[in-house]
Amino acid sequence: MSETFDGFVEKCEKAFALKSEIKALEMQAKPIQEELDKLEREIVNELEERKLTSFDSRSGKLIKTVRTSVKIPQGDDKFAFFEYLKANGHFEALATVNSAQLNKWYKEELELAQKEKKMLVIPGLGLPSSSVGLSFRNK
C-alpha cells in the first residue's frame, strides 16, 4: 500500500465525477438515439415497400436485419423443454442454458427445420419473437 489515503480518496471522488459525466452525456444522447430509432423504423419500412434488403447510400450500406429470439422457459414449461432436450440429445449442452446459448441453438434448429420444410415446435418454448432493425456499414 504505497498510495496515501488522500490519493485513494481522490480516486474515489474522480470515479464518481466520471460516472456523473457519463450519465450527463447519456442524457444528452437519449433524444438523438430516439430520433435515430424513428429514422431506422422509417428506413426499414421503405426498404420493405421497395422490396429491398439493403441500400448503398453515399455514407455507407444499410442492411435490414431480423433478430429472432425465444425466452428461457419457466415453471412447468421448463420441465417440458428439458424433456424435449433429453429426448433429442441436446440436454447436456443446454441444461444450464443462458439466453444467448438458447437463442443460438434455436436459430440453428429453426434453420434446419426450414431446410427440411418442417414446422419447428419445441415443448416448453413459446413462439419466438422477431425484431427488425438496421445494420450500418461505413464506407
N, C-alpha and C positions, 0 to 999 in steps of 0.2 A: 504494500500500500504506500507507494511513493507519492501519491496525489494528496494534496491537502484537502481538508474537509470543505474549505471555501471553494476550491476548484470543483469538487463534486457537486456542491450546491449550485454553482454556476451552470454546470452541465445539465442538471435537472431543470433549472429555470429556462435554459435555452431550448431544451426539448419541448417544454410547454409552450414557449413562444412560437417555435416552428410548427407545432400542431395547430395552434391558433391561426397561423398564417396560411397553412394548408386548408383549414376549414373555411377561411375567408375566400380563398381562391376557388374552392369547390362551390361556394355560394354564388360567386361571380359566373362560374361556368354553367350553373344549372339552367338559366334561361337560354343560353346558347345551345346546350345539349337538347333542350326541349324543342328548339327551332330545328335543329338537325334531325331529331326523331320525326318531326312532322314532314320535313322535306323527304326523308327516306321513305316514309309511307306513300307520299305522293309519287315519288320516282318508281317505287315498286308497282303501284297501280298503273302507271303509264307504261312500264315495261310489259306488264301483263296485257294491257289493252293492245299494245303493238306486237304482242306475241314474241317478245324478246326475253332472253335470259341474261343478257349483258349489254353494255353500251360503252364504246370507246369515246370518252369526252376529251377535250383539249388537255385537261389536267391529269387524266388517268382513266382507268377502266372501272366501271361499276358492275358488279356481278350480283344477281339475285341469288340469295341463299335461302335454303329451307332447313330448319333445325327441328328434328323430331325428338321428343323425349317422353319418357314414362316415369311415373312416380314409384318409389320403393313401396311395395305393398305393406299394409299394416294389419294387425289382428288376424282374423281367420283367412284373409286373402294371402297373408304371408305364408301360412301353412300350406295352402293350395299351391302357391307358387313354388315353395320348396319341394313339394311332392312332384311337381312337374319337372323341376330341375333334376331331381334324383332319377326319375323315370327316363330322362333324356341324356343322362351322363354329364350334366353341367354343374351338379351340386357342389363338388369340391372347389371348382374355380370361382363360383359366385356365392357361396354360403355366407361369406362376410362381405356382401356386395355393398358398394357405395354408389352414389348416384351416377358418377362418371362411368364406372365399370358397367353398371346396369344399362345405361344408355348406349354404350359402345357395343355391348353384347346384343341388345335389342336391335340395333341398326343392322348388325351382321345377320341376325336371324330374319329380319324383315327383307333384306336384300336377297337372301337365299329363298325365302318363300315367294318373292316376286319373280325370281328367275324360274321357279317351278310352277308359277301361276297358281299359287295356293294362297288361301287366306291365313294370316297369322293370328292365332288365338292362343294366348298363354294364360292358363288359370291363375287367378290372383292378381294379374296385372290389368289395370284399367286400360281404356283406349288411350293411345298416345296423343299428345298434343303437338302441334307443329307451329313454329313461328317463322315468318318470312322476314328476311332482312336484306341488307346490302353489305357486300364486301368491297372495300375501296383498295385499289391497287394504283399507287402513284407511278407516273412515268419516269 
